[in-house]
């Protein structure tokens, strides 16, 4: 079964995406074929495979981003159709799509799942300068989720007022655009200096989980990596970081 819908990807206008304010983003439906989406959701990785990521101190006084995390690496024991999706995301079809969308050729991909329980949030933040953007696939369905519980990524506009090393709250922003998350939606965004986004505290019943699969577009330039690895060698650190082992 093929997972990605090449027609949906092709229909996303590259110039319109890059010209959007306050930074590039789009909230498409059906990037994964409906029949594949249903099968993927029916066979999600089990929670016991995930690592709890709670109460970790963030920079700049920003609130913790609490969730369960599963990072993809080669050889991870995941259902076959999920491996098929990862293989397609690593293909030239998807890489060319990302390159055309961002207008950037030097990147690698990283994949992870996040499951988030009640009361947790993703406080407003800008991604690190190493990250060019992301595509977040929303995996909850009407069978296990009520949109009133939240879980949508919120695009935030500060009109350039906040530095990335500050700690604004949702109410501090001039405009907000919550993504649609049901019915096989995803959100794609490209990082700029003011790429503020977050997820408000989830108000779901105990035992329910916000479930997403994220493709991260990591900036990757061979010259920079040579400098990083030379520095690590001098400091006696591993030449390849844990995060880099999951980049493709």
DAPELIN-V697673 format. One record per residue. N is the residue number from 1. RES is the residue in three letters. SS is DSSP state (2 for helix, 1 for strand, 0 for the rest). BURIAL is I if it has 9 or more other C-alpha atoms within 8 Angstrom, else O. Layout:
# DAPELIN-V697673
{{N/RES/SS/BURIAL} {N/RES/SS/BURIAL}}
This chain:
# DAPELIN-V697673
{{1/UNK/0/O} {2/UNK/0/O} {3/UNK/0/I} {4/UNK/1/I} {5/UNK/0/I} {6/UNK/2/O} {7/UNK/2/O} {8/UNK/2/I} {9/UNK/2/I} {10/UNK/2/O} {11/UNK/2/O} {12/UNK/0/O} {13/UNK/0/O} {14/UNK/2/I} {15/UNK/2/O} {16/UNK/2/O} {17/UNK/2/I} {18/UNK/2/I} {19/UNK/2/O} {20/UNK/0/I} {21/UNK/0/O} {22/UNK/0/I} {23/UNK/0/I} {24/UNK/0/I} {25/UNK/1/I} {26/UNK/1/O} {27/UNK/0/I} {28/UNK/0/I} {29/UNK/1/I} {30/UNK/0/I} {31/UNK/0/I} {32/UNK/1/I} {33/UNK/0/I} {34/UNK/2/O} {35/UNK/2/O} {36/UNK/2/I} {37/UNK/2/I} {38/UNK/2/O} {39/UNK/2/I} {40/UNK/2/I} {41/UNK/2/I} {42/UNK/2/O} {43/UNK/0/O} {44/UNK/0/O} {45/UNK/0/O} {46/UNK/0/O} {47/UNK/2/O} {48/UNK/2/O} {49/UNK/2/O} {50/UNK/0/I} {51/UNK/1/O} {52/UNK/1/O} {53/UNK/1/I} {54/UNK/0/I} {55/UNK/0/O} {56/UNK/0/O} {57/UNK/0/O} {58/UNK/0/O} {59/UNK/2/O} {60/UNK/2/O} {61/UNK/2/O} {62/UNK/0/I} {63/UNK/0/O} {64/UNK/0/I} {65/UNK/0/I} {66/UNK/0/I} {67/UNK/1/I} {68/UNK/1/I} {69/UNK/1/I} {70/UNK/1/I} {71/UNK/1/O} {72/UNK/0/I} {73/UNK/0/O} {74/UNK/0/O} {75/UNK/0/O} {76/UNK/0/O} {77/UNK/0/O} {78/UNK/0/O} {79/UNK/0/I} {80/UNK/2/O} {81/UNK/2/I} {82/UNK/2/I} {83/UNK/2/I} {84/UNK/2/I} {85/UNK/2/I} {86/UNK/2/I} {87/UNK/2/O} {88/UNK/2/I} {89/UNK/2/I} {90/UNK/0/I} {91/UNK/0/O} {92/UNK/2/O} {93/UNK/2/I} {94/UNK/2/I} {95/UNK/2/I} {96/UNK/2/O} {97/UNK/2/I} {98/UNK/2/O} {99/UNK/2/I} {100/UNK/2/I} {101/UNK/2/I} {102/UNK/2/I} {103/UNK/0/O} {104/UNK/0/O} {105/UNK/0/O} {106/UNK/0/O} {107/UNK/1/I} {108/UNK/1/I} {109/UNK/1/I} {110/UNK/1/I} {111/UNK/1/I} {112/UNK/1/I} {113/UNK/1/I} {114/UNK/1/I} {115/UNK/1/I} {116/UNK/1/I} {117/UNK/0/I} {118/UNK/0/I} {119/UNK/0/O} {120/UNK/0/I} {121/UNK/0/I} {122/UNK/1/I} {123/UNK/1/I} {124/UNK/1/I} {125/UNK/1/I} {126/UNK/0/I} {127/UNK/0/O} {128/UNK/0/O} {129/UNK/0/O} {130/UNK/0/O} {131/UNK/1/I} {132/UNK/1/I} {133/UNK/1/I} {134/UNK/1/I} {135/UNK/1/I} {136/UNK/1/I} {137/UNK/1/I} {138/UNK/1/I} {139/UNK/0/I} {140/UNK/0/I} {141/UNK/0/O} {142/UNK/0/O} {143/UNK/0/O} {144/UNK/0/O} {145/UNK/0/I} {146/UNK/0/O} {147/UNK/2/O} {148/UNK/2/O} {149/UNK/2/I} {150/UNK/0/I} {151/UNK/0/I} {152/UNK/0/I} {153/UNK/0/I} {154/UNK/1/I} {155/UNK/1/I} {156/UNK/1/I} {157/UNK/1/I} {158/UNK/0/I} {159/UNK/0/O} {160/UNK/0/O} {161/UNK/0/O} {162/UNK/0/O} {163/UNK/0/O} {164/UNK/0/O} {165/UNK/0/O} {166/UNK/0/I} {167/UNK/0/I} {168/UNK/0/O} {169/UNK/0/O} {170/UNK/2/I} {171/UNK/2/O} {172/UNK/2/O} {173/UNK/0/I} {174/UNK/0/O} {175/UNK/1/O} {176/UNK/1/I} {177/UNK/1/O} {178/UNK/1/O} {179/UNK/0/I} {180/UNK/0/O} {181/UNK/0/I} {182/UNK/0/I} {183/UNK/0/O} {184/UNK/0/I} {185/UNK/1/I} {186/UNK/1/I} {187/UNK/1/I} {188/UNK/1/I} {189/UNK/1/I} {190/UNK/1/I} {191/UNK/0/I} {192/UNK/0/O} {193/UNK/0/O} {194/UNK/0/I} {195/UNK/0/I} {196/UNK/0/I} {197/UNK/1/I} {198/UNK/1/I} {199/UNK/1/I} {200/UNK/0/I} {201/UNK/0/I} {202/UNK/0/I} {203/UNK/0/I} {204/UNK/0/I} {205/UNK/0/O} {206/UNK/0/O} {207/UNK/0/O} {208/UNK/0/I} {209/UNK/0/I} {210/UNK/1/I} {211/UNK/1/I} {212/UNK/1/I} {213/UNK/1/I} {214/UNK/1/I} {215/UNK/1/I} {216/UNK/1/I} {217/UNK/1/I} {218/UNK/1/I} {219/UNK/1/I} {220/UNK/0/I} {221/UNK/0/O} {222/UNK/2/O} {223/UNK/2/O} {224/UNK/2/O} {225/UNK/2/I} {226/UNK/2/O} {227/UNK/2/O} {228/UNK/2/O} {229/UNK/2/I} {230/UNK/2/O} {231/UNK/2/O} {232/UNK/2/I} {233/UNK/2/I} {234/UNK/2/O} {235/UNK/2/O} {236/UNK/0/O} {237/UNK/0/O} {238/UNK/0/O} {239/UNK/0/O} {240/UNK/0/O} {241/UNK/0/O} {242/UNK/0/O} {243/UNK/0/O} {244/UNK/2/O} {245/UNK/2/O} {246/UNK/2/I} {247/UNK/1/I} {248/UNK/0/O}}
